[in-house]
């Protein structure tokens, strides 16, 4: 069973409407990534959709709210990977996180169209997994 550390997660009871709101945010960001021609925009919104998908899954299947503390994105990806039983979520998700952090904090990181497209396809697949798990 997945253990949720109190430093990163708080036990909360979510309504169906709250879960649906989280899912809609995930889907909005994924739609923005899908429609963007700019690789950087496609990448950033795909990453946001991945994290929001994780928050949605953790709310529904873990009954936890994510605390905004240093390292919380890495924990979201780790727990999401466990709940989906898919190691690639943690591996590729963390690669995306590190690339985003280099861009955000390291003075700029170029995301190629090929990378943006590959990351988008990965996130699209993972969001479909999340949606499937929400209905079970």
N, C-alpha and C positions, 0 to 999 in steps of 0.2 A: 504494500500500500504506500502511496506517495505521502511523504511527511512534509508539512508546510511549516517552515520556521517562522516564529512570531516576529522576527526582525523584518521579514519581507512580506508576510501575509497576515491578514486579520480575518478571523472567522465571521462570516456575515450570511444572513438569509436574504436571498435575492428573489424579487418577484419575477414572474414571466415577462412582464413589461420591461423591467430593467435589463434582463438578459437579451431581449429583443432589441433594445436600444443599443447595447454593446455590439450586437451582431450587425445592426444597420450601419454603425460607424465603421466597422470592419469592411463591409461591403462598399460603402462610399469611397473609402480610401483605395480599395482594390479597383473600383471603377475609374477613379482618377488616374491610377497607374496604367490601367488598360488603355485609356484614351490619350495619354500624353505621348507626344513625339520626342520630347526632350529626355535623354537618358537619365539625367540626374533627377528629374521630377518623377519619372517612372520608378527609379530605384527607391527614392525616399518614401513615396506613397506605398510602394510594395512593402517596404520594411515596416512602415506604420501599420499597414493592414495585418502583417504577421504578428506584431506585438498586440494589437487590438484583438486579433483572433485568439491569441493566448489568454488575454484578460477575460475574454468571453468564455472560453473553455474552462478556465480556472474558477470563474464565478459559478458556472452551471454544474460542473462535475466535481469541483473541489470545495465549493461553498466558501471561497475565500476572495477577499478584496486585496489587490496588490498595493503595498505601501510604496510610496515614492521615496525610495532611499537609494544611495549609491549601490549599484550592482543589481537593481531590480529587473532590468531587461534581461540580463543573463539568467536570472532565476526563473523568469517567465518562460524563456526558451527551454530551460532544463525541465521544468515541470510539465510544460506542454508536450515535450518530447516523450516524457514518461507516460502521460495520459493517452497519447496517441500511439504509444508503443512504436515509435519511429525515431531512431537515432539520428537520422538525417536532419530532423527538425533542429536539434541542438547544434549539429555540426555546421550546416549551411546557415542557419539562423545566426550563429555566433560569428561566422565569416562576414555576414551582412552587417552585424552590429559593429564589428571592428572596422570595417570599411566606412561605415557611417561615422564612427567616432574619429577616424583619421581625417575625414572630410570636415567634420564639425570642429574638432579641437586641434587638428594638425596642420592647418593652413591650406586645406584643399586636397581632395583626392579625386582624380578623374574616374568617372564611371563610363565605360564604353557602352555603346548600343548593345553589343553582344552580351556583356555582363548584365546590363539592365534587363534585357529580354529573358535571359536564363533565370535570373533571380525572380522576375515576375512570374514565369511559368512555375517555378518552385512554390512561390507563395500562393498562387492560384490553386495548385494541387493541395496544399496544406489547408487552406481555407475551406475547400470542399470536404476534407477530412473532418475539420471542426464542425461544419454544418451537419454532417452525417452523425457525429457523436452527440450533438445537441438534441437530436430527435430520438435517441435511444435512452 
